[in-house]
Amino acid sequence: MPIHGRASDQEKKLEWRKGRASPSAKTIRSTVRPNSVTMSLNSAPEPDKFPPVILTEPSGSSAEVLLYGGQVVSWKNELREELLFVSSKAARKPPKAIRGGIAVCFPQFGNFGSLEQHGFARNRVWSLDSDPSPLPPTDNQSSVDLILKSKEEDMKAWPHRFELLLRVSLRAGKLILIPRVRNTDTKPFSFTFSLSNYLSVSDISEVRLEGLETLDYFDNLMGRERFTEQADAITFDGEIDRVYLSTPSKMAVIDHEKKRTFVLRKNGMPDAAVWNPWDKKAKALPDLGDDEYKNMLCVDSAAIETPIVLKPLEEWRGRQEISTVSSSYCSGQLDPRKVLHGFHGK
């Protein structure tokens, strides 16, 4: 699915192969880390033509990242199968956020505050970070570093100076996001945060979400009342809009029909939001097709119940890794312990 308009005559394509950049890319060479990255850069992009960053790696998987919203809008495996859901009706023009992919919700999750729904980071234009801080080695990864800084228009509603940074890294079978928030103000501030992951599934009715059993959650369909999860696994037969609290660092989304399991690992984001609008709500959403709810499940890595507080010059860091493993089973059930504890990785 194309994510930008037709290229203008001024558009230049820069390609990195095995660490080698074309001479015209010298000024931003340090921003994007190979194995292979393709960038389309307009010198003055129109509002609906924000340049994408394409990440690839040797096994054949790829990811596509937009400067608009700092949003990952595609992640394909080595078979070129799309793993993320993006609505066919997604708005791609300011001030609308893009329905799907992996959205960054900052400095507010949902309506847990006085700002617009999910904050403003997801409908702002980010920049390439020309001087990214060193992070752990990106061995055999393709990465890009993005940054969003506070602007006067945002400070009218949220009067704090900040830097929001995001590294997106691609490895074989894995997509890694490292968000960071820096307080560049002279006074403390607090915020809530989430990485909103729209996962592509075969049929929501055939999906199981493991790892949230026995946990407390806020039910947004019940006036944010607090409940305790009683089911052995979360299955879906109607609208769901919940925030699970103090969740484990690992969860699994099991897609029986595709025999695929998403394993989501996270650090620094103790909560998890789970959302699917089902049929009636889907029809009421202008940027979602009437039947598209069947092929998506939104599972967020989040910090919601207890806002993150930063003093001046302090920095918060989170980490999320989504990987896929083959789900082999006989009876339609998959032992969650094997998914949650039997899959090892860095």
C-alpha positions in Angstrom: 0.0 0.0 0.0 1.6 3.3 -1.0 1.9 5.8 1.8 2.7 8.9 0.0 1.7 10.8 -3.1 3.5 10.7 -6.5 7.1 11.9 -6.3 7.8 15.4 -7.4 10.7 16.3 -9.7 12.6 17.4 -6.7 12.3 14.1 -4.9 15.6 12.2 -4.3 16.0 8.6 -3.3 18.8 7.7 -1.1 19.8 4.1 -0.5 22.1 2.6 2.0 23.6 -0.8 1.3 25.8 -2.6 3.8 26.8 0.7 5.4 27.6 2.6 2.2 25.8 5.8 1.5 25.6 7.9 -1.6 27.6 11.1 -1.4 24.5 13.2 -1.2 23.5 11.4 2.0 26.5 12.4 4.0 24.6 14.9 6.1 22.2 12.4 7.5 24.3 9.2 7.2 24.5 8.9 11.0 20.7 9.1 11.4 19.9 5.9 9.6 21.7 2.7 10.3 22.0 0.0 7.6 21.6 -3.0 6.5 19.4 -1.4 3.9 17.4 1.7 4.1 15.6 3.7 1.4 14.4 7.2 2.0 12.3 9.4 -0.2 12.9 13.0 0.8 11.0 16.0 -0.6 12.6 19.3 0.0 9.2 20.8 0.8 6.7 17.9 1.1 3.1 18.7 0.8 0.9 18.0 3.9 -0.3 14.7 2.5 3.1 13.6 1.1 5.2 12.9 4.1 8.4 11.0 3.2 8.6 7.4 4.3 11.6 5.6 5.6 11.9 2.0 4.3 13.9 -0.4 6.5 15.0 -3.8 5.1 17.2 -6.6 6.3 18.9 -9.6 4.7 16.2 -12.2 5.3 13.8 -10.1 3.3 11.6 -8.5 5.9 10.8 -4.8 5.8 9.3 -1.9 7.7 7.9 1.5 6.7 8.1 4.5 9.0 6.5 7.9 8.4 7.8 11.2 9.7 4.1 12.1 10.1 3.3 10.9 13.6 6.6 9.0 13.9 4.4 6.1 12.8 5.3 2.6 11.6 2.7 1.8 8.9 4.0 -1.4 7.6 6.0 -4.5 8.8 6.3 -7.4 6.4 8.0 -10.7 7.1 10.4 -12.5 4.8 7.4 -13.9 2.8 6.2 -10.3 2.2 3.2 -10.9 4.4 1.9 -7.7 6.1 1.9 -8.1 9.9 0.4 -4.7 10.8 -3.1 -3.5 10.1 -3.8 -0.1 8.4 -7.3 0.8 7.6 -8.1 1.3 3.9 -9.9 4.5 5.0 -7.1 5.8 7.1 -6.7 9.6 6.9 -3.3 10.7 5.8 -3.6 14.4 6.1 -3.2 16.7 9.2 -4.7 17.0 11.6 -6.0 13.5 11.5 -4.0 10.6 13.0 -3.5 7.5 10.8 -5.7 4.5 11.8 -3.4 1.6 12.1 0.3 0.6 12.2 2.1 1.5 15.4 1.0 4.9 16.7 2.8 6.9 19.4 0.4 8.3 22.0 2.0 11.2 24.0 1.7 13.1 26.3 -1.7 11.5 27.0 -3.2 8.1 26.5 -6.9 8.1 25.4 -8.9 10.6 27.3 -7.0 10.2 30.5 -6.4 13.9 30.8 -7.5 17.3 29.3 -5.7 17.0 25.9 -7.0 15.7 22.6 -7.6 12.0 22.3 -4.2 10.2 22.6 -2.3 13.4 22.7 -0.7 15.3 19.9 2.5 13.3 19.0 0.7 11.1 16.5 -0.5 14.0 14.3 2.7 16.0 14.3 5.5 15.9 11.7 8.7 14.5 13.3 12.3 15.0 12.2 15.2 12.7 11.6 17.4 12.8 14.6 20.8 14.1 13.3 22.6 13.4 16.6 21.0 10.4 18.2 22.3 9.3 21.6 24.2 6.0 21.7 22.1 3.0 22.5 23.0 -0.7 22.7 24.7 -2.0 19.6 22.4 -2.5 16.6 24.1 -5.8 15.5 22.8 -6.7 12.1 19.8 -4.3 12.4 18.4 -1.6 10.1 17.4 1.4 12.2 16.2 4.9 12.0 16.1 7.6 14.8 13.3 10.2 14.9 12.7 13.1 17.2 9.8 15.4 18.1 10.5 18.6 20.0 8.0 20.8 21.8 6.6 23.7 19.8 4.7 26.8 20.8 1.4 25.5 19.4 1.6 22.5 21.7 2.7 24.4 24.7 -0.5 26.4 24.7 -2.3 23.1 25.6 0.6 21.4 27.4 3.0 24.0 28.7 6.2 21.8 29.0 9.4 21.7 26.9 10.4 18.2 25.9 12.1 16.0 23.4 10.4 12.7 22.3 12.7 10.3 20.6 12.0 7.1 18.8 14.4 4.4 17.4 12.8 1.9 15.1 14.9 -1.2 14.4 14.3 -4.2 12.2 15.8 -7.6 12.6 14.9 -10.9 11.1 11.5 -11.7 12.6 11.6 -8.8 15.0 10.5 -5.2 15.1 12.0 -3.1 18.0 10.9 0.3 19.1 12.7 2.3 21.8 10.8 5.5 22.8 12.4 8.1 25.1 11.2 11.3 26.6 13.5 14.0 27.9 12.5 16.9 30.1 14.2 20.0 28.6 12.1 22.3 30.8 13.0 24.0 34.1 10.2 22.3 36.0 9.0 18.7 36.4 6.2 17.3 34.2 4.2 14.1 34.0 2.7 12.2 31.1 1.0 9.0 30.1 2.2 7.1 27.0 1.5 4.2 24.7 2.7 2.4 21.6 -0.6 1.5 20.0 0.0 -1.7 18.0 -2.6 -2.6 15.3 -1.8 -6.2 14.6 -3.1 -7.9 11.4 -5.1 -11.0 12.2 -7.0 -13.5 10.0 -10.3 -13.3 12.0 -10.7 -11.6 15.4 -13.1 -14.4 16.5 -10.3 -16.9 16.1 -7.7 -15.0 18.1 -6.5 -15.6 21.7 -4.6 -13.1 23.8 -2.4 -14.8 26.5 -0.5 -13.3 29.4 -3.2 -11.0 31.0 -4.9 -13.7 33.1 -6.0 -12.8 36.7 -5.0 -9.1 36.2 -7.0 -6.0 37.1 -8.2 -3.8 34.3 -10.2 -0.6 33.7 -13.2 -1.2 31.4 -13.8 1.9 29.3 -17.1 0.4 28.2 -18.2 0.4 31.8 -17.3 3.9 32.9 -13.7 2.9 33.5 -14.8 0.6 36.4 -12.1 -1.7 37.7 -12.5 -5.5 37.2 -10.3 -8.6 37.5 -9.8 -10.8 34.5 -11.3 -14.2 35.1 -10.7 -16.0 31.8 -7.8 -18.3 31.1 -7.2 -16.3 27.9 -8.9 -13.3 26.3 -11.0 -14.2 23.3 -13.2 -11.9 21.3 -16.9 -11.9 20.5 -17.8 -8.3 20.9 -16.4 -4.8 21.4 -13.5 -4.5 23.9 -11.8 -1.4 25.3 -9.7 -2.2 28.4 -6.5 -1.1 30.1 -4.9 -4.0 31.9 -2.7 -2.9 34.9 0.7 -4.0 36.0 1.1 -6.5 33.2 3.9 -8.9 32.6 6.8 -8.0 30.2 5.6 -10.6 27.7 2.3 -11.3 26.0 1.2 -13.5 23.1 -1.5 -13.0 20.4 -2.3 -16.4 18.9 -3.9 -16.4 15.4 -5.2 -20.0 14.9 -6.1 -19.6 11.3 -2.7 -18.2 10.2 -0.9 -20.5 12.7 1.0 -17.4 13.7 1.8 -16.0 17.2 2.8 -12.5 17.9 5.0 -12.3 20.9 5.1 -8.8 22.4 7.9 -7.9 25.0 8.0 -4.6 26.7 9.9 -2.7 29.4 9.2 0.6 31.0 5.5 0.4 30.0 3.7 -1.6 32.8 0.2 -1.4 31.4 -1.5 -2.9 28.3 -4.5 -1.5 26.4 -6.7 -3.9 24.4 -9.1 -2.6 21.8 -11.4 -3.8 19.0 -14.5 -1.8 18.0 -16.5 -4.7 16.6 -19.3 -4.1 14.1 -21.4 -1.2 15.4 -18.5 1.0 16.5 -16.6 0.2 13.3 -19.5 1.5 11.2 -19.4 4.7 13.2 -15.7 5.4 12.6 -15.2 7.3 9.4 -11.6 6.1 9.1 -12.3 2.4 9.5 -14.1 0.1 7.0 -17.3 -1.5 8.2 -15.8 -5.0 8.3 -12.2 -4.2 8.9 -12.6 -4.8 12.6 -12.5 -8.5 11.8 -8.8 -8.3 10.7 -7.3 -6.3 13.5 -6.5 -6.3 17.1 -5.0 -3.4 18.9 -2.7 -4.2 21.8 -0.8 -1.3 23.4 2.4 -1.2 25.4 1.5 1.6 27.8 2.1 3.6 31.0 -1.3 4.8 32.0 -2.4 4.1 35.6 0.7 5.8 37.1 1.9 8.8 35.0 5.6 9.0 34.4 7.2 12.0 36.2 10.4 13.6 34.9 12.4 16.3 36.7 14.3 18.8 34.6 17.0 17.1 32.4 15.7 13.6 33.3 14.9 11.0 30.6 12.5 8.1 30.5 13.1 5.1 28.2 10.8 2.3 27.2 11.3 -0.7 24.9 9.0 -2.8 22.8 9.9 -5.9 20.7 7.3 -7.7 18.6 8.3 -11.0 17.1 6.5 -13.7 15.3 6.7 -17.5 15.8 4.9 -20.3 14.1 1.9 -21.7 16.1 1.7 -25.4 15.7 -1.2 -27.1 17.4 -3.6 -30.0 17.1 -6.8 -29.1 18.8 -7.0 -25.4 18.2 -5.4 -24.7 21.6 -1.9 -23.6 22.3 -0.3 -23.9 25.7 0.4 -20.3 26.6 3.2 -21.4 28.9 5.1 -22.6 25.8 4.5 -19.3 24.1 5.3 -17.1 27.0 8.2 -19.0 28.5 9.5 -21.3 25.8 10.5 -18.6 23.3 13.9 -17.1 24.0 15.6 -14.1 22.5 17.6 -11.0 23.4 
